[in-house]
Amino acid sequence: MLFSLPALAGGLPKPVSKNPEAQKLIAQAWELSHRDSSAEIYRQCVALMERADQADPHNDMILTDLARYLWNYGDNLPKQTKEQGKQLEDIYARGLAAAEKSLALKETVGGHYWCGVNRAAGLEFSNIFFQAAGFPGVLKHSDWVKAHDPDYYYGAPGRMWSEILARVPKVAVMLVGWDPQQVVDEINTSIQRQPLYLDNYVFKARFIYTYFGNKVEALKLLDQTLQQDPNILPEEITANRVAQKQGRELWKKITGKDYPAR
């Protein structure tokens, strides 16, 4: 079987609140986000967590999850036009503010990770010089995560940088002297540490195809991913199904055909 290694890296911690109303809202958002993945789903999760923050305004875990939902909300919206890009910048700015507020209350791996992710996402619409200038700030948060819990969210640090390099122009990467092989090593480590989380494979496939133009390896990874039963990681069935959906879309982008045709 493809995924024969022990599953070591775990999922996200569910926020806990001593306020009953806030805990109820947390549970609603948690259940909703595990049911499906779409801009509308995450918009509702954002609204729920904003209400939870109002009910329990000094809870770093609520703010961290709010930052996460804001990034997911933005990442599921279209980004083809200038107006859409401005909307996304505003959403990521809100996510960054929530993560920074979380870190002000308590320094955590989650706070640093979603601070870095929202900061990086907001840079996607900037010119290459702003992107290059923004790398150190993102790296600071990423390094903190890797130093304290490299397995956070099924090896999320590897996914973060593989996606950043897949989205920003190569010249921005070259300006800061970033070694793309280090990103390959990190996403490989994510896969090794949690071989059942299919997003890790799709992120790597997108990265090596976009950055290196390696069509053969990308299709091999996607083929492996799409052959799997999403139930292999019971607590992340929805996430695995979404990863496979994205894998099929990437397959068609690369081949011009529906999976498994080449």
N, C-alpha and C positions, 0 to 999 in steps of 0.2 A: 504493500500500500504506500502511496506517496507520502502521507503524513504519519510517519512512524515514530518521530521523536516525541519525548515527553513534553506536555504543555506546561510551560513554566511561567511565562508572563501573564499577568491577570488583567482584568477589566477595570473600569472606573469605579471608584467608591461612590456609593449613593449618599447624598447629603443628609445630615441629621440635624433636626431642630427640636429644641425643647418647647417651641410654640406649636400647639396642635394644628392651628390653621396653616401655618407655614409648612408643617410636615405633610399635611393633606395635599397642598399644592405641589410640593416636591414629588409626592407619589403620583399625582396626576400627570405631571410632565415626564416623569420617568417611564410610566406605562405607555404614554403616547409616543415617546421617542423610540421605544422598543417595539412598537406596533408597525411603524412604517418610517420612511425617510423621504421628506419633500420639503420645499420651502414653506408650504402651508403648515405642515406638522411642526416645523421648528419655529415658525412665527407664533403659533399657539404656545409652544414650550417657553418662548421668551416672555410672553405675556404672563404665563403662570409663575415663572420664576421672579419676574418683577413684582408681582403681588406677594410672593413669598419673602422677598427682600424687604418689602414694606412692613410685613408682619413681624419679621425678625431681622432688623436692619444692621446687625453687627455679626452676621454669620458668614465667615469666609467661604464655607463650602457652597452656600447658596450663590454667592457672587461668582465663584469659580464656575459653577454649572451655568449660570447666566452668560458668562463669557463664552463658554463652549457652545451653548445654543445659538448665541448671536453669530458666531463664526459659521456654524452649520447652516443657519438661515441664509446668510450672505452667500455661502458657497453653492447653494442650490438655486440662486437667482440668476437670470441671464445677465451677461456682461458685454454685450456686443456694441452698445452705444455709449456715448459720453455721459448721457443722463443716467444710464444704468450704472456706469462706473462710479459716478458721484454718489448714487444711492448706496452702493456697496462700501465706499469709503466711509460714509456716515455710520453704517452698521458696524463695520470693523472698529471704528473709533469708539463706539459704545461698548463693544466687546473688550477692547483694550482698557477702557476706563473701569469696567467692572472687574477685570483681572487685576489691575493696579490697586483698586480699592481692596480687593481680597488680600493682596500681598501686604498692604498697609496694616491689615488686621492680624495676619499670620502668614509667615513665609512658608509656602508649601510647594510641592512638586507640581500640583495641578495649577496653582496660581501662576507659577513661572511658565509652564507649558502653554497655557491659553493666552498668556500675555505675549509670548513670542509668536504664537500662531496668528493672533489678530494683528500684531504689529507687521508681520511679514505679509499678510493678506492685503493690508492697506497699502503696502508699497507696490503692489502689482500694477497700479495705475499711474505710478510716478515715472519720471524719466530715469535713464540708467544711472545717472550720477546720484540721484536721491536713493535709488535702490542699493547701489554700492555703499553709500554712506549709512544706510540703515542696517546693513549686515551685522556690524559689531553689536548693536543693541539686541538683535534677534539671537545672535550667537551667545550672548551673555546668559539669556534665559535658557537656551538649549543646553549649554554647558552645565548650568545648575541642575537641570533635570537629570542629565546623564551622570553627574557626580553623586546624586542622592537616590535616584531610582531609574536606571536606564531601561527597566522593563515596564515603566509606566504605560498604561493603556496599550498593552500588547506590543510594546516596542515602538511607541509613538515618535520618539526622536528621529529614528530612521526615516519614517514616513514624512515628517516635517521637512527635512532637508531634501529628500528626493523630489518632493512636490515643489519646493522653492526653486530648485534648479531646473525643473521641468517648465516653470512658468516665466522665469525672468530671462532676458536675453543673455547669451553666453558672454557678451562683452562685459556685462555687469559682474559676472562671476570672475572673469579674468582681471578686472580692475582691482579686486580685493585678494587676488592670488589664491582663490579657493580651489582645493584639490577635489575634483569630482570623484576620484577613486575612493576618497574617504567616505563619500556619500554612498557609494556602492557597498562598501564594507559595512556601513551602519545599517542599511536596509537589509543586507544579508544576515546581520546579527538579529534584526527584528524577526525575520523569518525563522531563524534557528530557534529563537527563544519562544516563539509562539507560532508553530506551523499550522495551527488550525484556524487562524484569523486571516481570512482570504484577502482583506484589504491590503495586507503587506505585499502580496504577490502582484496585485493590480497596480499599486503605487510603483513598485519596482519596474513593472512592464512599461508603464507610462514614462517613467524617467529614462530608462535606457533607450526607448524608442525616440523620445523627443530630444534628448540631449546627445546621444551617441548615434542615433539613426540605426540602431541594431534591431532590425525587423525580425530576424530569425529568433533571437533570444526572447524578444517581447512576445511573440506568438507562442513560443514554447511555454512561457509562464502563464499566459492566458489560457492555453489549452489545458494545462494542469489544473488551473483554478476552476474552469468551467465544467470539468469532469467530476468535481467534488459534490458531495451531498452537503448543503448548507447546515444541516443538523449536526455536523461533526463537532461544532462548538455550541452546545445547547443554549447557553446564556447569550449568544450573539447570532441567533438564526437570522434575524432581520438584517443585521449588519452584513452577514455573509451573502444574503440574497441581493442586497444592494450592491455589494462588491461584484457579484457575478453579473448583475445588470450593467454596471459600468464596464466590466470586462468585455461584455458583448459589444457595447458601443465602441470601445477602443479597438476591438477586433475588426469591426466594420470600417472604422476610420483608417486602419492600417491596410486592410485587404480590399476594401470596397465591396465586401460580400458579407452575408450573414454567417455567423458561426454555425457549422464548422468548415464551410467552404473557404477556399483560399484563392 
